[in-house]
Amino acid sequence: MKSIFLFSLGLVFLTRADIYSQTIIWSEDFSGYADGTITGIDNNNPPLGNDWSTTYAGSGTFSVQANELRAENTGTEGVWTSEVVDISAFGKVEITVDAAWAMSSFFSGADYIRMFYILDGGSETLFFEQNSGFATIGGSATVSQVLSGSDVQIIIRVDNDVNLLADDLITFDNVTITEVLTLYSMTNGNWNAGTTWSTNDFSGSQTSCSCTPSSSETVVIGNGNTVTFNISGTTSGIDILNTGTLRWNGNFNLNISRGGNVIIESGGSIDLNGNTGNMLFGSNAVNFSMQVDENTSFSNIRFSAENINAIISGTANISLSGDLDFEQDNIVVTNQLSGTLTANRLLFDNDDCTFINDQTVQLNNNLQVNGGGDNNNVFTNNPGAILNLTGAMDFNNGNFIVNNSGIINQSGNFTDIDSGSDLFNLDGGVWNWSYVPGTPYDNAVNIILDCTDGSNTFNYTGSGNQNIVPVTYTNVGFAGSGTKTTQANLDVNGNLSITNGAQLDVNSGNDNITLGGNWANSSSSPDPFVESTGTASVTFDGITDQTVTNTNSETFRNLSVNKGGGNVILNTGTNVNIDGTLNLVNGFISLGDQSVTLGSSASITNASASSFILTNGTGELIQNNLGSGGRTGNIVYPLGVSSASYTPLMIDNSTGTSDNFSVRVNADILTEGTSGTVQTTGAIDRTWLINETSAGGSNVSLTFQWNLSNELTSFDRSNLNVIHYNGTDWEVLGTTAASGSDPYSASVSGISSFSPFGIEDGLLSPLPVELISFEANPVNEKVILNWSTASELNNDFFTVERSVDLENFEEVVRVDGNGTTSQLTRYVAVDDKPYGGVSYYRLKQTDFDGKFEYFDVARINIELDELRISIYPIPSNGETINLRMDGLDNNLNAPLRIFNSAGVLVHSTALYFDTKHAISQKINLNSKLTSGVYTMIIDADKPYIRKFTVK
């Protein structure tokens, strides 16, 4: 409130006994009771007076004193309660209470008097409240509330704490429930004509009451009647029924008093008839309601008394050519109208008022505070609600609060904003600001705009240039068209989007952007994101995954990753270009199938095992201008296939022709570069895929880094090969020893052609022989073996081996190699006694230094005309021996005996087969044989003797 000085306000309650009488249903004036009475049965005025009681546990006064109920120095709340009063026989009733107060909060708690009613056994509903201020507030009022129902109970709560510096006192008296008469239109006529109205409803014949509406009655217009509003009038409520019309014939005010209701039913009509028609709500009642189910127009709706609580509801639209005006203090209005409430302005012309929007409000001008002394007013836009604000938020330097959890579409400015105000874009709120400055916005907004609560969004949607308010945002969007320019560093805890034809410009102030959410750029602007050529950067600093989306590729001057968790993920089609510095502090960039390209003078800083680029798809890290005249020295490619595996590469092309190099790392190393069988031993389980834009002229040194966990079994890092797949075979580029200690590294120089690169054990495959083909073909119960090489390096000899189970191989033939040659060489060998049935051949190549390599396996199938018996493996382990029998006849039943070198029988069994196919069988020996030479005899159609050794 503006004033804290003692004042007095009284409303006169007029009975109209000269016209008709109103029934007093219940009344208590506390007369006839002795001082100190705390419960009452009013026998002084039967039958009107009835039971009442108090509940109070304090040490001060809360009782009847001098024919009124007094609260003084209570120190705790006192509660006065009437009995439940039957009002079912009356259409509407009015509660009235006389109250007076002088109270403050000097060195005491907050004092108050609060009046409630309970209708039909429901919950307590407040209909009057007066609270203390810091200084003494004094006053009085006759409080009233109109309502209807079956029964009602009145409850008055009072607290008046001890105050050493002031004589605080609260009293109330004359608690009355009175019938409210209803006047019904009975014909077409003027508002102030007695012949227009009847106390009889529309159900039967009506006779004139020779009366006109006042604050003591409610009116109902219907039955096809048109009532002409020909003078400013007052009523405690109005109901315009279907076919009823209230028509203005001049510029008059319709005053609603005593907490009455305004109902405009479907088919009912308000006709301003070209005049200025205002609706005023005013009395010391708390609860008013306005229900509109037919589209209705007024000039203004004004709330002209303190402590009003009003609800606007209904299914239709309300259109005000003027204002929705808060003229007094402590007014709360809630818009629940499912249609649109349209006004010129929402005008706050006093203190401590609140407008709560649950639906849609259209303001064709301003959301406005009328003067600098009008303070502590509030506009609340609840979830799902919409405010369309064509004009400005003009606070006239009064303190004002906006709470937005719905949608605000604001096309006007922020003007005369007091730094004591607050603009809260709350969780779920969307604030679309489309103002294109004719004049700059009030800089106080830079202090009071709060967009940090929960998940809210502030969008700059103007069709033209806009300055960005320098505050911290949860989510921020730049839409419409024109340039949206930062005025300081931009801090976004959530998502940032650039859409439509908008351009985001951080160049003017060389401003940084820190982003905790996603970056999405779908603007059609030719240059949607303008950065300076200085040190400003975009920093991703979220704690969960953040995405970058721009199907036209996104360009950053400087990009920094400094995350507390999650990855920066490039969405499908979003390639990223960096012209300045990529600063990898903490966290990872996940490429997927997208690429990151560093420009000709760009660089990467601070990469480590805790921050690098994940090549988890086909995407690559591309760095331009590496070589003489461009970027020289070791250029790092900080890559890995997962956040737990940092396997970077360094490229040095200082003496080669400048070129652009792209790199990605694949998990595993495969027999054919990027396809084939996964190698499981003798190598590093990574493949580095390196390519240059223009072939030729490069002279590159490569340094590979890996971790202990990347080393497969049988890998010896003290003797390793750096290998390169040339499209046909893996070739060795250099043999060296690893450096470092987990992580390890190895280097190779003089590289001029590029493809997949890997690292293998120096004693295991692959080795430098370019095999063209290897074939095994059965001919007349023999196997012809053919192979050819395109080139050989230090090739000592080839060995052909065979097996029946792909596990146990034995040597068939050894053929000398050609040492070193670049000529095509063909080789032929023969296996005179192959296995019958299915068997396998493989080719082994051995270098002069003992290094060897295996090539692909060939499969054959031979049917023999005679029994052929083979034993494998040789030597045996002494516990088992495998027997291979080819060319069997049906029903072979033959004993098997094994003798040691001294001729002693050490094992015997019987063999039985009923098939002609090749048979392999494992013979489990009765006891483990000692080392030596043994003889196996099988008595089939003739004795078959085979010797074998045990190691």
HUDA-V403406 format. One record per helix or strand of 3 or more residues. SS is the DSSP state (alpha for helix, beta for strand). FROM is the first residue (numbers start at 0). TO is the last residue. If there is no record, write none. Layout:
ss & from & to
SS & FROM & TO
SS & FROM & TO
//
This chain:
ss & from & to
beta & 23 & 27
beta & 38 & 40
alpha & 42 & 44
beta & 50 & 54
beta & 60 & 63
beta & 68 & 71
beta & 77 & 81
beta & 91 & 103
beta & 111 & 118
beta & 123 & 130
beta & 136 & 146
beta & 150 & 158
beta & 168 & 184
alpha & 193 & 195
beta & 216 & 220
beta & 225 & 228
beta & 232 & 234
beta & 237 & 239
beta & 244 & 247
beta & 252 & 255
beta & 260 & 263
beta & 268 & 270
beta & 277 & 280
beta & 286 & 291
beta & 295 & 297
beta & 299 & 302
beta & 308 & 312
beta & 317 & 319
beta & 322 & 325
beta & 331 & 334
beta & 339 & 342
beta & 344 & 347
beta & 353 & 356
beta & 359 & 362
beta & 366 & 368
beta & 376 & 380
beta & 385 & 388
beta & 399 & 403
beta & 406 & 409
beta & 421 & 424
beta & 429 & 432
alpha & 444 & 447
beta & 448 & 450
beta & 456 & 459
beta & 465 & 467
beta & 474 & 477
beta & 480 & 485
beta & 489 & 491
beta & 495 & 497
beta & 500 & 504
beta & 512 & 514
beta & 518 & 520
beta & 537 & 539
beta & 545 & 548
beta & 553 & 555
beta & 558 & 569
beta & 575 & 577
beta & 580 & 589
beta & 595 & 597
beta & 602 & 604
beta & 620 & 625
beta & 634 & 636
beta & 648 & 651
beta & 658 & 666
beta & 685 & 691
beta & 699 & 705
alpha & 707 & 709
beta & 719 & 724
beta & 729 & 735
beta & 743 & 750
beta & 755 & 760
beta & 768 & 778
beta & 781 & 802
beta & 809 & 820
beta & 824 & 830
beta & 836 & 846
beta & 851 & 861
beta & 867 & 871
beta & 879 & 885
beta & 891 & 898
beta & 904 & 912
beta & 918 & 923
beta & 931 & 938
beta & 942 & 949
//
